[in-house]
Each structure stands twice: as structure tokens, then as C-alpha cells.
Amino acid sequence: MKLEIVQAGDPVLRQLARPLLADEIAAPGLQQTIADMLETLRLAPGVGLAAPQIGLGLQLAIIEDRPQYHAAWTPEQLRARQRRPVDFHVLINPELEIDSHSQVEFFEGCLSVAGYTAEVGRHCRVRVRYLDQHGEKQVVEAEGWYARILQHEIDHLNGTLYIDRMKPRTFMSLANYQDRWRNAEDEARRIFG
């Protein structure tokens, strides 16, 4: 079932989400919520969705960066972003560790700030310890765009939106970004490094 994605201004997006207990993870209701979140994510479409974005203050997020989402990007753009497909997975009670203090800035959007984008600095490499949808402990080390997605979704669980981290003068509508900035951004990186 497609779920409603709440928008900036909804209080749940600014609250610290609560951790899930083991018996909650195994409950059929949570497993159905995960399935509904995946359907919602794919219909949006997006690469990540956190429970607060559907109105639930829970430490739960899903991620999936499908190959078809890369079709609109040139090989150079994908390389610059270190963007590769990421299989669907569930993060419960994630703990983020920064694995590199270097950051890179790229434009980022959010399903809860629909229609807008801005440049956001994110750490290049991260490690995340979490429970999967079966309650099993997992660790993932990620870099590039995948690291960006993880940081973005974990921010949601801590009541933070990308607009809190953005370079304010870069905030714009998606239409303006696609029409005027997307290719210019990459051209400037190529010329000026």
C-alpha cells in the first residue's frame, strides 16, 4: 500500500525517533510497514525513506538505489558522485560512524521537501551498524553516493533534514536545477577541479 510522505513542517520530521525493540521487529505489522515503505519509495521514486517521513517516529529506514535511476546521468556524473546501484535493505536502530573527515558537496533532494534541492556537504566514507528486518546485526561500510544516502536517512531518524546542512544560497527548485545547474555544476567541477 502506498503511504503518504509527510512534508517539511510536520513535527514528526523534527523529533528524535525511538529505537525498536526485538519483539517489535519480528511483529507482522512492522514487516508490513517495511513492504509498504518499499512500495512508496519505488513509486515516488526515491533512493531512501525513513519512518518519520511516513509519520512514524521509529528508528527505521530503507534504502535502494536502482540501476534505472542512473539512466539520466552521464558516466562522468556517476563517476564524480561515486554512484553505483545499491540493493534494497532495511536499517533498524542504525549507528553512524564517520570513516573519513573529508567531505564532498553535491546537490541533494528529499521526498519530504518535495520539489527542491540544494548543495549539501557529506562525509565521503561511513560505517553503519544496524539491525536488518530480521533483527540480525549488520555492518556496512559505504563510500560516495551510498554514504550520502545513509547519512541522509540517518539524519531523518535524528530529526534533521538536508535543509539544515545545505549551503543556503544553493537552495532552488528541482526544475531550475535540471534546466540551469545540473550540467553546469559538473562542467565547473571538470574545469576547476
Backbone torsions as a table, in degrees:
resi	resn	phi	psi	omega
1	MET	NA	131.1	177.6
2	LYS	-71.3	133.1	-178.8
3	LEU	-102.9	156.4	175.7
4	GLU	-78.7	133.0	176.2
5	ILE	-94.1	119.0	-179.2
6	VAL	-73.6	152.3	-175.9
7	GLN	-108.3	161.5	178.7
8	ALA	-47.8	135.8	-175.8
9	GLY	110.0	-22.5	176.0
10	ASP	-74.4	127.7	-175.6
11	PRO	-56.2	-30.3	-177.4
12	VAL	-61.7	-26.9	-179.9
13	LEU	-73.4	-13.2	-177.1
14	ARG	-111.0	7.0	-178.6
15	GLN	-103.3	151.5	173.1
16	LEU	-72.9	121.7	-179.6
17	ALA	-73.4	147.4	-178.4
18	ARG	-88.9	146.1	177.2
19	PRO	-65.3	152.1	176.1
20	LEU	-91.8	142.8	176.1
21	LEU	-88.6	160.3	-177.0
22	ALA	-56.0	-44.0	-178.8
23	ASP	-68.3	-27.5	176.9
24	GLU	-70.7	-36.5	-178.8
25	ILE	-64.5	-39.5	-177.8
26	ALA	-78.1	-13.8	-175.1
27	ALA	-65.8	138.4	178.5
28	PRO	-56.4	-33.0	-180.0
29	GLY	-61.4	-41.2	179.4
30	LEU	-69.2	-39.8	179.1
31	GLN	-63.2	-35.6	176.1
32	GLN	-69.0	-38.4	177.0
33	THR	-60.4	-42.2	178.7
34	ILE	-61.7	-44.9	178.8
35	ALA	-62.2	-41.6	178.7
36	ASP	-67.1	-37.5	177.1
37	MET	-63.1	-40.6	179.6
38	LEU	-64.0	-44.1	177.7
39	GLU	-60.5	-43.5	179.7
40	THR	-62.9	-44.0	179.4
41	LEU	-60.2	-46.0	-177.7
42	ARG	-68.8	-35.0	179.3
43	LEU	-74.0	-25.1	-174.2
44	ALA	-58.9	-49.1	-19.8
45	PRO	-82.4	158.9	178.2
46	GLY	-151.5	177.4	-178.9
47	VAL	-109.3	-8.3	179.3
48	GLY	-160.5	151.2	178.7
49	LEU	-150.3	127.6	179.2
50	ALA	-106.0	150.0	-177.8
51	ALA	-53.2	-40.3	177.7
52	PRO	-57.6	-27.0	179.6
53	GLN	-70.1	-15.6	175.2
54	ILE	-111.5	17.9	173.8
55	GLY	88.5	9.0	-178.8
56	LEU	-109.9	121.2	179.9
57	GLY	-82.8	60.0	-177.0
58	LEU	-120.2	148.9	177.2
59	GLN	-79.0	73.7	-176.1
60	LEU	-144.1	129.5	175.8
61	ALA	-145.6	155.3	174.3
62	ILE	-124.8	152.6	-179.5
63	ILE	-139.1	140.5	172.9
64	GLU	-164.6	118.1	176.8
65	ASP	-112.4	95.9	-172.7
66	ARG	-76.7	146.6	-179.6
67	PRO	-55.3	-35.5	-178.4
68	GLN	-65.6	-19.9	176.9
69	TYR	-72.4	-13.7	-176.8
70	HIS	-91.9	-9.8	-173.5
71	ALA	-60.8	-31.6	-177.4
72	ALA	-80.8	-5.7	-176.4
73	TRP	-103.8	145.1	176.2
74	THR	-76.1	160.0	175.5
75	PRO	-56.6	-36.1	178.7
76	GLU	-65.1	-41.7	178.8
77	GLN	-64.8	-41.8	178.7
78	LEU	-64.7	-41.2	179.0
79	ARG	-64.6	-45.0	-179.5
80	ALA	-60.3	-34.7	-178.7
81	ARG	-89.8	-4.5	-173.2
82	GLN	49.9	50.5	-175.8
83	ARG	-101.9	123.3	177.1
84	ARG	-135.8	157.8	178.2
85	PRO	-58.5	146.2	177.2
86	VAL	-128.0	124.9	179.2
87	ASP	-66.4	153.4	178.0
88	PHE	-58.4	133.0	171.1
89	HIS	-155.5	160.9	-175.1
90	VAL	-111.1	136.2	176.3
91	LEU	-115.5	121.4	175.8
92	ILE	-121.1	132.2	-179.6
93	ASN	50.3	50.4	-176.3
94	PRO	-71.4	148.2	174.5
95	GLU	-123.0	118.4	-175.9
96	LEU	-93.2	131.8	172.5
97	GLU	-121.9	131.3	177.7
98	ILE	-80.7	126.6	-177.2
99	ASP	-103.6	-4.7	179.5
100	SER	-154.8	133.0	179.9
101	HIS	-83.8	-10.4	177.1
102	SER	-72.9	143.9	179.6
103	GLN	-123.2	158.8	174.4
104	VAL	-132.9	145.3	-178.8
105	GLU	-108.0	129.4	173.4
106	PHE	-143.7	162.1	175.2
107	PHE	-71.6	143.1	-175.1
108	GLU	-140.2	148.0	176.2
109	GLY	-127.8	-178.5	-177.7
110	CYS	-155.4	138.5	178.2
111	LEU	-65.3	-20.1	178.4
112	SER	-95.5	1.5	171.8
113	VAL	-130.2	59.2	-170.0
114	ALA	-59.7	134.3	174.1
115	GLY	90.1	4.8	-176.7
116	TYR	-132.9	162.9	177.7
117	THR	-152.0	161.2	176.0
118	ALA	-161.2	160.8	178.0
119	GLU	-79.6	131.4	-177.5
120	VAL	-132.7	132.8	173.4
121	GLY	-83.9	131.9	178.2
122	ARG	-134.5	152.7	176.4
123	HIS	-65.6	144.7	-175.3
124	CYS	-74.9	-33.3	-178.1
125	ARG	-136.3	139.2	178.3
126	VAL	-141.1	162.3	172.0
127	ARG	-125.7	135.9	-179.8
128	VAL	-129.2	127.4	172.6
129	ARG	-102.6	132.7	-175.5
130	TYR	-158.1	173.0	171.0
131	LEU	-104.1	142.0	175.9
132	ASP	-86.0	-173.9	-176.0
133	GLN	-67.4	-10.1	177.3
134	HIS	-101.7	1.3	-179.1
135	GLY	83.5	10.8	179.7
136	GLU	-84.9	139.4	178.2
137	LYS	-69.8	136.6	179.6
138	GLN	-136.6	155.8	172.6
139	VAL	-135.9	133.5	176.2
140	VAL	-128.2	137.6	172.1
141	GLU	-110.7	127.1	-173.7
142	ALA	-133.5	153.8	175.8
143	GLU	-138.4	168.2	176.5
144	GLY	63.7	-139.2	-174.9
145	TRP	-64.0	-35.7	178.5
146	TYR	-61.9	-42.0	176.7
147	ALA	-62.1	-38.3	177.8
148	ARG	-62.4	-46.5	-179.8
149	ILE	-60.3	-46.3	179.6
150	LEU	-58.6	-46.0	-179.7
151	GLN	-63.0	-41.4	179.9
152	HIS	-61.8	-47.5	-177.0
153	GLU	-70.3	-38.7	178.3
154	ILE	-68.3	-33.6	172.2
155	ASP	-55.2	-44.1	178.9
156	HIS	-55.7	-38.2	-177.8
157	LEU	-71.7	-16.2	178.9
158	ASN	-106.3	12.8	177.0
159	GLY	77.3	22.2	-177.7
160	THR	-114.4	136.8	174.7
161	LEU	-109.1	159.2	-179.1
162	TYR	-60.9	-26.0	179.6
163	ILE	-65.3	-18.7	175.5
164	ASP	-75.5	-21.4	-176.0
165	ARG	-110.2	-5.9	-172.3
166	MET	-72.9	160.4	168.3
167	LYS	-81.0	108.7	-170.5
168	PRO	-52.3	-37.0	-176.8
169	ARG	-72.5	-7.1	-179.8
170	THR	-97.5	-5.0	-177.5
171	PHE	-65.0	127.0	-178.0
172	MET	-157.7	167.8	176.3
173	SER	-70.7	153.8	176.9
174	LEU	-61.6	-36.1	179.6
175	ALA	-61.2	-45.3	177.9
176	ASN	-63.9	-41.1	178.6
177	TYR	-60.1	-49.3	-176.9
178	GLN	-67.0	-37.1	-177.8
179	ASP	-77.5	-36.4	-168.2
180	ARG	-120.7	-27.0	-167.0
181	TRP	-113.5	-30.7	-171.9
182	ARG	-54.1	-53.6	-179.2
183	ASN	-76.0	-32.4	177.9
184	ALA	-64.1	-37.7	178.2
185	GLU	-59.7	-46.4	-178.9
186	ASP	-71.3	-35.1	177.7
187	GLU	-64.2	-42.5	178.6
188	ALA	-63.0	-40.1	178.4
189	ARG	-63.7	-39.2	-179.0
190	ARG	-66.1	-43.1	-175.7
191	ILE	-75.9	-45.6	-172.3
192	PHE	-100.0	-4.3	176.7
193	GLY	74.4	NA	NA
